[in-house]
Amino acid sequence: MSRSPASDNLKGAGLMIAAMAGFAIEDVFLKSAARSFPVGLVLMLFGAGGTLLFALLARVARQGLWHPDMASRPMILRAASEMLGRLGYTMAIALMPLSTVSAILQATPLVVVAGAALIFHEKVGWRRWLAIAVGLSGVMLILRPGGEGLGPVAIFALLGMAGFAGRDLATRASPRSLSNWQLGLCGFAVLVPTGALLLATGIGGRLGAGSGAVAPALGFIAIATVVGVAGYSALTQAMRTGEVSVVTPFRYTRLLFGVLLGMAIFGESPGLPVYLGSALILGAGLYSLWRETRRRPPPVQSA
């Protein structure tokens, strides 16, 4: 018996929420690990663990661990963007409140829309450009440059957002011959040299120095890896189960999870600018998605 579109959308929405919860939990454990380990080491271990898990999943699915298309130009750009995004984002969650970084990250889909228009020449009307401007103004409200904002460390959050947007754009152009497990393997594998580069250059040294709690930090990274891979799997399944226009808005639940976990675990207290900026980003993102569904032609009904 075939499933109804409504049940598929409900399942897809549930998977998307689970994925966003998983990513938020991953952030908590990576932030906790960065209190004992240098960020570069955290990235190396996280990347190595994720690579092994995705390699195992690929082998179980009888897929190769190497494909010539992994060296294609879109995949090289994707790898570079993944490195920039992970480097910036991991440094951001180590140095900044988790709730604030989660709010800034939610502007990534808006940057992707702008990039799709500029790079792939996708049609973006003035209303969606206005939504992009509103969303980015929400980011600036959170950062408050020139005022009593977050200071120079905020650049890491912006680099993370830009890197993840570039990764998503490069994924659109990635070869169809590569499976989701192979894409995940490539994404995590580049984190090992990224972390090594951080360690070699001395950028992102020991944060929270003095704890030296090696065993708990290793456990945090292990949990973050398993939860992160599970979140990635749930995200992939969500996008394949329900309609994109229905499932995608549930990505913004990550903001809710990030704020709640930041308050509950790290004692964060987001100020009014963070709440107002988050509202602008959320509203602009949802409006942009709504405009996207409006401009699409209705599906052709089969006879």
Residue pairs with C-beta under 8 A, 6 or more apart in sequence:
5 243
8 241
8 242
8 243
9 242
9 243
9 246
9 247
10 242
11 241
11 242
12 238
12 239
12 241
12 242
12 243
12 246
12 247
13 238
13 242
13 246
13 247
13 250
15 234
15 235
15 237
15 238
15 241
15 247
16 234
16 235
16 238
16 247
16 248
16 250
16 251
16 253
17 250
17 253
18 231
18 234
19 231
19 232
19 234
19 235
19 238
20 231
20 250
20 251
20 253
20 254
20 257
21 231
21 253
21 254
21 257
22 227
22 228
22 230
22 231
22 234
23 228
23 231
23 254
24 102
24 254
24 257
24 258
24 261
25 223
25 224
25 227
25 257
25 261
26 224
26 227
26 228
26 231
27 93
27 98
27 101
27 102
27 258
27 261
28 98
28 261
28 265
29 220
29 221
29 223
29 224
29 227
30 42
30 46
30 90
30 93
30 94
30 220
30 221
30 224
31 93
31 94
31 98
31 266
32 216
32 217
32 220
33 42
33 217
33 218
33 220
33 221
33 224
34 42
34 90
34 93
34 94
34 207
34 208
35 207
35 208
35 211
35 217
36 208
36 211
36 212
36 213
36 214
36 216
36 217
37 45
37 206
37 217
37 221
38 198
38 199
38 204
38 205
38 206
38 207
39 90
39 91
39 94
39 195
39 198
39 204
39 207
40 195
40 196
40 197
40 198
40 199
40 200
40 203
40 204
41 195
41 199
42 90
42 94
42 195
42 217
42 221
43 86
43 87
43 90
43 191
43 192
43 194
43 195
43 198
44 191
44 192
44 195
44 196
44 199
45 195
45 218
45 221
45 225
46 188
46 191
46 195
46 221
46 224
46 225
46 228
47 86
47 188
47 189
47 190
47 191
47 192
47 194
47 195
48 188
48 191
48 192
49 188
49 221
49 222
49 225
49 226
50 184
50 187
50 188
50 191
50 225
50 228
50 229
51 185
51 188
51 189
51 191
51 192
53 188
53 225
53 226
53 229
54 181
54 182
54 184
54 185
54 188
54 229
55 65
55 185
57 181
57 184
57 229
57 233
58 64
58 65
58 179
58 181
58 182
58 185
59 65
61 179
61 181
63 179
63 181
63 182
64 182
65 182
65 185
67 177
67 178
67 182
69 75
69 175
69 177
69 178
70 178
70 182
70 186
72 174
72 175
74 170
74 173
74 174
74 175
75 170
75 174
75 175
75 178
75 186
77 166
77 170
77 173
78 166
78 167
78 170
78 171
78 174
78 186
78 187
79 186
79 187
79 190
80 166
81 163
81 164
81 165
81 166
81 167
81 169
81 170
82 163
82 167
82 186
82 187
82 190
82 191
83 163
83 190
83 191
83 193
83 194
84 159
84 160
84 162
84 163
84 166
85 159
85 160
85 161
85 162
85 163
85 164
85 165
85 166
85 167
86 160
86 163
86 190
86 191
86 194
87 159
87 160
87 163
87 194
87 198
88 155
88 156
88 157
88 158
88 159
88 160
88 161
88 162
88 163
89 101
89 105
89 156
89 157
89 159
89 160
89 161
89 163
89 164
90 160
91 153
91 156
91 160
91 204
92 101
92 104
92 153
92 156
92 157
92 160
93 101
94 204
94 207
95 153
95 156
95 207
96 150
96 153
96 154
96 156
96 157
97 262
97 266
97 268
97 270
98 258
98 261
98 262
98 266
98 268
99 258
99 259
99 262
99 263
99 268
99 270
99 274
100 142
100 150
100 157
100 262
100 268
100 270
100 274
101 157
101 160
101 258
102 254
102 255
102 257
102 258
102 259
102 262
103 142
103 255
103 258
103 259
103 270
103 274
103 277
103 278
103 281
104 139
104 142
104 143
104 157
104 158
104 160
104 161
105 157
105 160
105 161
105 164
105 254
105 255
105 258
106 251
106 252
106 254
106 255
106 278
106 281
106 282
106 285
107 135
107 136
107 138
107 139
107 161
107 281
107 285
108 161
108 164
108 165
108 168
109 248
109 251
109 285
109 288
109 289
110 131
110 132
110 135
110 136
110 281
110 284
110 285
110 288
111 132
111 161
111 162
111 165
112 165
112 168
112 169
113 124
113 128
113 132
113 288
114 124
114 129
114 132
115 165
115 166
115 169
116 122
116 124
116 169
116 172
117 123
117 124
119 169
120 169
120 172
120 173
123 295
125 291
125 295
127 287
127 291
128 288
128 291
128 292
131 284
131 285
131 287
131 288
131 291
132 284
132 288
134 280
134 283
134 284
135 280
135 281
135 284
135 285
135 288
137 280
138 276
138 277
138 278
138 279
138 280
138 281
138 284
139 158
139 161
139 277
139 281
140 277
141 273
141 276
141 277
141 280
142 149
142 150
142 273
142 274
142 277
142 278
143 149
143 150
143 154
143 157
143 158
144 150
144 273
145 154
150 157
167 187
171 183
174 183
178 186
180 236
184 229
184 232
198 204
238 247
238 250
239 247
239 248
241 247
245 289
245 292
245 293
245 296
248 289
249 285
249 286
249 289
252 282
252 285
252 286
255 278
255 281
255 282
259 270
259 278
262 268
262 270
263 269
263 270
